[in-house]
Amino acid sequence: MRKIHEIQKELSVEIENYKQFQGEGKTEEAEGALGKVRVLTAELNEARTIDAAERAAAENDFSQKEKKELQQFSFRKFLREASDGNLTGFEKEMSEEALREARENAINLNGLGIPFKVLSARAAGQNVTTPADGGVLVENAPLTYIELLRNRLVLRELGAIFMTGLRGNIPFVKGSKVAVSWVSEAENKEDVQKMNFSQEEMKPKRLIMTTAYTKDLLNQASMDVERLLMDEMVLAHAQAIEDAALNGSGDKEPKGILNLTGIGSVVLGENGGNLSWKSVVDLETAISAKNADLGNLAYLTNSKVRGTLKTTEKSAGTARYIMERESELNGYKLGVTNLMPSDITKGTGTKLSSMIFGNFSDLLIGQWGGLDIVVDPYTKKKSAEIEVTINAWHDVFVKNDESFAAIKDIITG
């Protein structure tokens, strides 16, 4: 793949060519330049995505010695000592590292930090099936926050790209669609539609999560307790990211797929409607009609719609149902999460559900830095609980709105 600056240089030239031809009324030349602009824009965005991912991977390519050291970090010890206001040892060292990391990203920590390197380091080279290679250590295997987080993301399973360890804003170029037409040999087509370009950025947005743990739990020196603490944090973290990626308003939070104005739409009825085999296929058609049926195509919906799919016949009396294979619909993967809305109101219809179809590899989920953790031993002191507030920095970006289509008015009951 070419370097970003090489693509940018060629893109700038073709944009100027397009503007010049468009201004001179040279329709054919303008449309030729425009075609090159669209190809170069896609290439530039792809190059930037890969570059960000490669930089993050390079920055977190730890040696085996570093990984072993990082795996000494204890979430339980960190939270317990933070509640006493006295971090010690390796946890204190890593908290100081998190502060330096935050400064590089222009992020202000409200509490004590856990750097990204702690969240991402994992063991390698051990074979759990061979005792001498580490099989006897399975119960004490180090936990990896980022890997657990990735595995909890339904969107990543469908093909979304999860980019971690980002530094700075990540720019992308978007361009408006242009109408084209055939003309006769002598016809002068002057109304060439103007192409508008915009540069959008992925940039860190603060995500806040709050939970509480008992002091007795944090005093337990157990690997099971470590896993419990991390599992609860990861689950809340993953759900918050996916909720934003699907339903985000675009204000303080990222704009989710269902709130993008450029995605395709399949409407079932004025007050909602019943899902049918045709409407399922219509979602696919809405994507392919825009030549966007590429990449990791999949459906995503909630459990209510899944139940409807399993009990609705393709055609009455056939005993053949819309969904007949687990996790598959219309020949594509089907993801299910109850973060997909089931409480939509439309006309007189209430508690309507939604479904998405699209190329999920056009969905980017970014993470900057590690975690900012504020430990409060006072608010819940009467119940001997420690309140923990976790801050993380993420953004969501859809490279092409046309890669997705949605139904937002499904009757499920």
Secondary structure, DSSP 4 states (H G I P E B T S, - for coil): ---HHHHHHHHHHHHHHHHHHHHTT-HHHHHHHHHHHHHHHHHHHHHHHHHHHHHHHHHT---HHHHHHHTT--HHHHHHHHHTT---HHHHHHHHHHHHHHHHTT---SSEEE-HHHHH----S-BTTSGGGBGGGGGGPPP-HHHHHHHH-HHHHTT-EEEEEE-S-EEEEEE---------TT-----PPPP-EEEEEE--EEEEEEEEEEHHHHT---HHHHHHHHHHHHHHHHHHHHHHHHH-BSSSSPBPGGG-TTSEE----TT-EE--HHHHHHHHHHHHTTT---SSEEEEE-HHHHHHHHHSBSSTTS--BS--BTTEETTEEEEE-TTS---EEETTEEEEEEEEEEEGGGEEEEEEEEEEEEEESSTTGGGTEEEEEEEEEEEEEES-GGGEEEEEEEE--
